[in-house]
Amino acid sequence: GSKGPAEAGGLIFMAAGDKALYDKVAGPLDVMGKAHFYLGEVGAGAKMKLIVNSVMGSMMASFAEGLCLTDKAGLDADVMLQVISLGAINAPMYAVKGPNMVNGKFPAAFPLKHQQKDMRLALALADELAQEMPVAAAANEMYKTARRKGKDDDDFSAVITALQ
């Protein structure tokens, strides 16, 4: 999770390794977060985090494309945000990040450089496992472009600048 969920006790814990130790700390994890999962052997939690973050990064890159196309088409970005919020593709991330993206503001909750690192590592894991990930690979290129534009320490939603 990022800064907001941590402060609100809304973290999701992904643990791996010693199952007895996990069982021992399950109570405190219940208090500190909204969910926790035991994933098995050491390293499984890190892999799950990379996978989840690669999905999130791909979603944000696609959302950035939609916002840019909305602008180029002369449509109202606020209406686009409302339409998305009412449909099956609604995701809290869009409601939280969308208005700032429209206004070109990227206060960092999860820095873009960390999102790009997770994309890179997820792609390396996929390569190691012979799993194709063409969407994540394309999204990673957008994050790399945004990094070249100096957006490392901005929120990962600054990926939109790769298209502007």
Solvent accessible surface area in square Angstrom, and as a share of the most:
residue,aa,sasa,rsa
1,G,96,0.92
2,S,35,0.22
3,K,130,0.55
4,G,41,0.39
5,P,52,0.32
6,A,51,0.40
7,E,134,0.60
8,A,86,0.66
9,G,31,0.30
10,G,20,0.19
11,L,39,0.19
12,I,81,0.41
13,F,48,0.20
14,M,63,0.28
15,A,28,0.22
16,A,35,0.27
17,G,18,0.17
18,D,90,0.46
19,K,96,0.41
20,A,75,0.58
21,L,100,0.50
22,Y,25,0.10
23,D,77,0.40
24,K,162,0.69
25,V,55,0.32
26,A,24,0.18
27,G,41,0.40
28,P,72,0.46
29,L,18,0.09
30,D,90,0.46
31,V,126,0.72
32,M,99,0.44
33,G,7,0.07
34,K,146,0.62
35,A,32,0.25
36,H,42,0.19
37,F,103,0.43
38,Y,64,0.24
39,L,55,0.27
40,G,22,0.21
41,E,145,0.65
42,V,132,0.76
43,G,31,0.30
44,A,26,0.20
45,G,10,0.09
46,A,63,0.49
47,K,102,0.43
48,M,74,0.33
49,K,85,0.36
50,L,29,0.14
51,I,83,0.42
52,V,74,0.42
53,N,17,0.09
54,S,1,0.01
55,V,83,0.48
56,M,48,0.21
57,G,0,0.00
58,S,17,0.11
59,M,68,0.30
60,M,0,0.00
61,A,3,0.03
62,S,66,0.42
63,F,8,0.03
64,A,0,0.00
65,E,89,0.40
66,G,22,0.21
67,L,7,0.04
68,C,20,0.12
69,L,124,0.62
70,T,13,0.07
71,D,103,0.53
72,K,167,0.71
73,A,63,0.49
74,G,67,0.65
75,L,122,0.61
76,D,80,0.41
77,A,18,0.14
78,D,77,0.40
79,V,78,0.45
80,M,35,0.16
81,L,25,0.12
82,Q,108,0.48
83,V,97,0.56
84,I,21,0.11
85,S,46,0.30
86,L,154,0.76
87,G,36,0.35
88,A,115,0.89
89,I,114,0.58
90,N,78,0.40
91,A,13,0.10
92,P,110,0.69
93,M,30,0.13
94,Y,22,0.08
95,A,64,0.50
96,V,101,0.58
97,K,27,0.12
98,G,0,0.00
99,P,61,0.38
100,N,53,0.27
101,M,2,0.01
102,V,61,0.35
103,N,98,0.50
104,G,48,0.46
105,K,124,0.52
106,F,23,0.10
107,P,87,0.55
108,A,51,0.40
109,A,39,0.30
110,F,41,0.17
111,P,31,0.19
112,L,0,0.00
113,K,66,0.28
114,H,72,0.32
115,Q,0,0.00
116,Q,9,0.04
117,K,73,0.31
118,D,1,0.01
119,M,0,0.00
120,R,122,0.44
121,L,65,0.33
122,A,2,0.02
123,L,36,0.18
124,A,55,0.43
125,L,22,0.11
126,A,7,0.06
127,D,118,0.61
128,E,134,0.60
129,L,118,0.58
130,A,95,0.74
131,Q,112,0.50
132,E,143,0.64
133,M,57,0.25
134,P,96,0.60
135,V,107,0.61
136,A,5,0.04
137,A,41,0.32
138,A,62,0.48
139,A,4,0.03
140,N,11,0.06
141,E,89,0.40
142,M,25,0.11
143,Y,0,0.00
144,K,68,0.29
145,T,37,0.22
146,A,0,0.00
147,R,87,0.32
148,R,171,0.63
149,K,97,0.41
150,G,63,0.60
151,K,50,0.21
152,D,42,0.22
153,D,93,0.48
154,D,43,0.22
155,D,1,0.01
156,F,5,0.02
157,S,2,0.01
158,A,0,0.00
159,V,0,0.00
160,I,5,0.02
161,T,15,0.09
162,A,19,0.15
163,L,72,0.36
164,Q,135,0.60
